[in-house]
Amino acid sequence: MSNIIAFVEGHVCISGKLHRRSLYVNTESGCIVDGRQVRDYEIHNLNGQIIAPAFLELQSNGCAGFHFTNFENAEAYQQRLENVSRYYVTWGVGSFWATIPTVSTEVFRNVLPSLEPQSFDMGASLLGAHCEGPWLNPAKKGAHDATLMQVPEVAQPAAIYGAENLESSVKMVTLAPELVGSTSAINSLMRDHGIVVSLGHSAADYDTGLNALGEGASTLTHVFNAMNPLHHRTPGLAGLIASPQAPYFSVIPDGIHLHPTVVSMAYRANPEKCILITDSIEMAGMPDGPYPGHAQIPHTQRKVGNKVTIEGTDTLIGSCIGLDECVRNLKSYSGCSLAEAIRCVTENIANLMGLWDRGSLAAGRRADLVILDMDGYVQEVWIEGRLVHRAMNTPT
């Protein structure tokens, strides 16, 4: 039996375009290989479907009943992480970053050691933590707890997250660039620790954002949400997406956080910098109804479809959309092709985060793959050349 699988008779998704060709995977190394050097292989017929890099989930607070701030002990937390990783693959996700919103220093210190990059059997890989706070502007708090927000000048990164976690678990930090000490924090995070810095939950104006990009920030967190609105004379952070120095930027395309036309406008402004996120929370994949709060939100939460709010208010708390639905929505909202939408959950994120081992279908990269029908519904997911998920309706 050959250790090479040839995925044939399908469309290979590369750089936002579909190519009618075969893809070859070495199941022993778990990597994509150059088909020109292959002589013996087993065939996996795609029957006209699409094969793409497994999706990358840049911002998720949890799903399937587990919020990443809920820490009891390391053993129980590890089991919940593994359960979540197996749920993510049903969305086509091959790797994810666990988002930790604004919580106490104690919670950061308890949770982050468990979020070092790691793999799970039959699930998506964890690539580290995205810390969305605590250096956020209380005026743009969204669903975050303003009483736990801090100022970078007073609270340094090591004091908040722990020096050891800055070297191991923390891969991305969202902060508000107008806060005193933010320039020093950006420099420390990026230059001293190689951490990606994003701007968000901010009332900063355009020039302040531009200065932060010059200091090393490289992306915007859920653009348009929790920041000043785009205005024709004062564009704010949102205006950066169309500037000559345009950063990467994420959007939540659930039809709730942003109007579909706004999603389309953002995507059309800069397709190669656009990133789709779910900003999912623990109720993703759960029935509608009320749910208790947690370390981020000490209030009852109510889920209705993909929408979750603090009970008795209109304050949005993340989303319950899946990343595969985000891809289909962008195609519908903007009129882009399915392949172009897929780039926003694969190659764009890999480029932002400096991933050179996954996120595209190039020889030598990990064979983390998603097979989709032509409407963008997940049929199969492969991790390192091994089938880990098959949709119920997929023929064997």
Sequence and secondary structure as in RCSB ss.txt:
>XXXX:A:sequence
MSNIIAFVEGHVCISGKLHRRSLYVNTESGCIVDGRQVRDYEIHNLNGQIIAPAFLELQSNGCAGFHFTNFENAE
AYQQRLENVSRYYVTWGVGSFWATIPTVSTEVFRNVLPSLEPQSFDMGASLLGAHCEGPWLNPAKKGAHDATLMQ
VPEVAQPAAIYGAENLESSVKMVTLAPELVGSTSAINSLMRDHGIVVSLGHSAADYDTGLNALGEGASTLTHVFN
AMNPLHHRTPGLAGLIASPQAPYFSVIPDGIHLHPTVVSMAYRANPEKCILITDSIEMAGMPDGPYPGHAQIPHT
QRKVGNKVTIEGTDTLIGSCIGLDECVRNLKSYSGCSLAEAIRCVTENIANLMGLWDRGSLAAGRRADLVILDMD
GYVQEVWIEGRLVHRAMNTPT
>XXXX:A:secstr
  SEEEEESSEEEETTEEEE  EEEETTTTEEE GGG  S EEEE TT EEEE EEEEEE EETTEETT  S HH
HHHHHHHHHHHHHGGGTEEEEEEEEES  HHHHHHHGGGGSSB  TTS EEEEEEEE SS  GGG TTS GGG  
 TTTS HHHHH HHHHHHTEEEEEE TTSTTHHHHHHIIIIIH  EEEE SB   HHHHHHHHHHT  EESSTTT
TB    SS  TGGGGGGSTT  EEEE  SSSSS HHHHHHHHHH TTTEEE   B TTTTS SEEE   SS  S 
EEEETTEEEETTS  B  B   HHHHHHHHHHHH   HHHHHHTTTHHHHHHHT  SSSS  TTSB  EEEE TT
S EEEEEETTEEEEE TT   
